[in-house]
Amino acid sequence: MLSLVWFKRDLRVVDHPALAAAAERGAVIPLYIVEPDLWAQPDASGRQWAFVAECLTDLRRELVALGQPLLIRTGEAVEVLARLKALTGFVRIVSHQETGNDWTFARDRHVAQWARAHGVEWVELPQSGVARGARDRDGWAARRNAFMAGPLARLPALEPVIEASGGVPSARALNLADDRCGFRQIGGRAQALDLMESFLAQRGQNYRTAMSSPLSAERACSRLSPYLAHGVLSPREVVHATAAARHHRRGACGWSASLGSFESRLAWRDHFIQKLEDEPTLEYRTLHPAMNDLRPRQPDRALLAAWERGETGLPFVDACMRYLRATGWLNFRMRAMLVSVAAYQLWLDWRAFGPVLARLFTDYEPGIHWSQVQMQSGTTGINAIRMYNPVKQGLDQDPDGNFVRSWVPELALVPDAFVHEPWRWPDARRVLGKRYPEPVVDPAAAAREARARIAAQRGVAGFADQAARIAQRHASRKGRGRPGSRDRRPADRAQLSLDL
């Protein structure tokens, strides 16, 4: 039986259940479809495509070694599949289940309709602990852990069926702007394996204590998130490698707690992706209806632009945003702070700034991103409000101002005692409004006003009852869309935890 294996966010051959299952049934055509309409979505960016393009080059090389090179086609998925079916006569598509954005959900429905109409079997297999089709979330954690503890899918040998063809298009060919992410991580499995090895052997010892500050997180965090987001590594192989490292380093100073924390965050990763699998509308619909119009749907464009450029006049916020723009990555606490400042101090709607962050993250994972953006914005109605004080965060995480000075050189003249609050410096006029902007808001006053607005909204009639219904719906789901599950889970403390 000739099968087509459709690669999407699973750009590897190791522990690839779909590829292994297809090869067991006969000949395989490996295919990746470059979909221009997907890359035209507001959550897509040139930096993400550049990373994927590097991963595709690496994947093609790995498949050549197995015996059948990767086909790369550009176009709309159904049209590409129809042409390949006419050319090769494949009767089966095998792929992994994808919890992507709403566009990919709609595309998959379209592909499923085409497959049924043309007598093509489409088999979708899980590649992580995320479950599709469960009526509730009872036992979800046990099933997830059992999947992760299972053996890696075998590496198949492939027989040549069709010659490789189709190049990897440039970002310009996809009409993606060059966003000048000069310090972006490089895509490909070799880079992913090097990072995993160095983290588990050296860098991860202080992970638990060092991951909160941007000064230390760049080295202390695994930096595996983009490779997991695009499937260069499977979550299961990272879980296996971490368990082995934890066993090997049992009793070594710092290692047990740090690797235990890392294992927990890998579980949180599946937990948050499951949320979008359960409720696809999280990408565009406020979870609690009473919060839908809490903030203006048309944002203050000047404030949004200042936040996006790292020119808010709040030094630690601007340093974090500029770092993210330059690298495509930021540690978990600083991600949460950027969302908090946008949502509370600047009072911007999550649907206005959420796509901005999505484009900037090389490791953008829709399942984590949208539930976390809503949670950090206070729109779920069932989570505690987390309002970050950007000055306090700067003093806590960058007490000497070294990170700020690296990314906001305009503040070079400001003494250490005032670098996080230059407006308090007696000579502030030498810098503010000239080299560096005045604060766009008074952060303390804006936070007070935001708390009052949130409290007033939460106090309206029926709010608590609606929140209780939302919590119940999440506790036992029998809904539409991509049904999934939810059960006793890690606390919602991951805070845009894809950074790992």
Secondary structure, DSSP 8 states (H G I E B T S, - for coil): --EEEEESS---STT-HHHHHHHHTS-EEEEEEE-HHHHTSTT--HHHHHHHHHHHHHHHHHHHHHTS--EEEES-HHHHHHHHHHHH---EEEEE-----HHHHHHHHHHHHHHHHTT-EEEEE-SSS--SS-SS-TTHHHHHHHHHHS-----------S--------TTTTT------TT----SHHHHHHHHHHHHHTGGGGHHHHSSSHHHHHHHS---HHHHHTTSS-HHHHHHHHHHHHHHTTTSTTHHHHHHHHHHHHHHHHHHHHHHHH-GGGGTS-SSGGGTTSS-SS--HHHHHHHHHT-SS-HHHHHHHHHHHHHS---HHHHHHHHHIIIIIS---HHHHHHHHHHH-TT--HHHHHHHHHHHHT-SSSS------HHHHHHHH-TT-HHHHHH-GGGTTS-GGGTT-GGGSTTGGGTBTTTB---SS-HHHHHHHHHHHHHHHHTSTTHHHHHHHHHHHHHS---SSS-----S---S--SSGGG-
